[in-house]
């Protein structure tokens, strides 16, 4: 038997698809959180403690918002993607009679909320440590092309 058959052979396709949805949402939120951490590392050195995020809501509201959305989604709070991913996963597990695992998952979500919400609290409600802070600049580039611009400069559109 293959690893897939051993793991998913007796489960429905709903369980398999709910796993994939949860992994995609969880992965995206972790990428966003680590992306914020990497941007902070470039701006102010390596943030190795949660306390290093203190005052981020005032210093860089965009980064703080991105981190907040990531943390709330990882916690599983509606209306964020993590809530719907966990709901889908837990519903599929219940349909397969895996109620004990659902209870463990829900308890784990409650415990993780203390950590994730603590990060959000630190960003918005704790003052930044004393000392100089490099400004944290996040640049967003938006490009809009109109038909006229493309046609007049490149000759591609007649």
N, C-alpha and C positions, 0 to 999 in steps of 0.2 A: 504494500500500500504506500501511496505517496503521503508526504506530510500534510498536504491539503486534505486528503481523504481521512486521515487520522483526526485532524483538527476539526474539519467542517463536514465530514461525511454524514453525520446523523442530524445535522442542524439544517434549518430551513434557509432559503435564500434571503429571507428578511434579516436573519442574524448576520449572515455574511455581508450584506449590503450595509447594515447598521454599523458593523465594525469598520467598514471602509469610510463611511461618512464621518464617524467619530474620529478616526485617525486623520482624515483630511482636515477637519476643523481644529483638532488638537494641534496638529502640525503647523497649521497656518498661524494659530495664536502664539505658539512657542516661537515661531520665526519672527513674528512681530515683536514679542517681548525681548528676544535676544537682539533684534535689530536696534531697538531703542537702547539697549545696554551697549551695543557696539558704537552707536553714535555718541553716547555719553563718554565712552572710553576715549574716543578721539578728541572730544572737547575738554575733558577735565581729568584725564588719567583713568585708570581702571577702577570702576565702581565695584568694589568687592563686598560691600555690606549694604544692607537695605537702607541704613542711615544715610548713605551717600546719595540717595534719591530725595532726601529732604529738601523741600522748597522747589522741587521741579515744576510744580503747577504754576508757580510765579515766574520762574526763570525761562521755561519753555513749555507753554501750554499745549503746543501741538504734540510734543513728545509725551507729555504727561497724559494727554487724551488717548494717544495710541497705546500706551502702557495700561491705562485704565480699562480700555475696551478689552485688551488681551487678558488682564487679570479677571475681570468680571465674566468673560466668556469661559475662561478656564475653570472658574468657580461653578459655572452652570446657572447663572442668574439670567432670567428672561429680560429682555428680548434678544439676547446675544446668541450667536451660533452655537456656543457650547451647551446652552440649555437644550436646544432642539436636538443636537447630536446625542446628548445623554438621554433625553426623553425617548428618542428613536431606539437607542441601544438598550435601554432598560425595558422598553415595551417589548422588543423582540425577545429579550432574555426571559421575560415573564411568560410570553407565549410558549416558550420551550420548557417551562417549569423550573426555571433557574432562579426562584424567588430568593434563595439564600444569597446568591451572588449579587442580586439587585440590592438587597439590604446592605450588604458589605459595600457596594458601590456608592449608595446614597450616604452611608456613614462616612466613607472616605471623602465624598464631596463636601460634607459639612465640616469635617476636620480641615480640609484644604482651604475652605473659605476663610478661616482664621488667618492663615498665612497670606493668601492673595489680597484680602481686604486690608490687611496690615500694610501691605506695599502701597496701596492706594491712599490709605490714611497718612502714611509717611510723606508721600508726594505732595499732598494738599494741605495737611494740617500741622506739619512740623516745620519749623524755621530751618533754613539752610544753615549749615555750619559757618562759623565765622571764617573770614579769609577771602582772598580774591577768587572770583569765579569767572572762568572764561565764558563769554556769551555762547549760547548754544543756538546755532542757526540751522534751520532746516529749510532747504530750498526746494520748492516744488516747481517743476517746469511743465508748463502746459503749452501745447502747440495747437494752433488752429489754422487750418488751411482752407481758404475759400477757393472756389473754382477760378475766380478772376486772378488771384495771386499765382496759382499754379500755371494757368494758361499764359499769363503775361511774362512770367520769368523763365519758364522752361519749355514752352511750346508743346507740351504734352497733350494739352486739351485744346481742341480747335474750336 
